[in-house]
Amino acid sequence: MPLINVFIVLIVLGFVLWLINNYIPMDRTINKILNIVVVIAVVIWLLQVFGMLDSIRSYTI
């Protein structure tokens, strides 16, 4: 995936999350949980896009 596409996806996701946080009334705890879930999903997606998730899976404990 080209780097410009990654930036576009991150900008769109950030804008959508901002819209949800500002214009949909929610309890603060639900809002925090939503933000945490989105951040974790984006980090996992970025690791997968840059190919680092496959190297993490190869480690055995």
Secondary structure by P-SEA (a helix, b strand, c coil): ccaaaaaaaaaaaaaaaaaaaccccccaaaaaaaaaaaaaaaaaaaaaaaaaaaaaaaccc
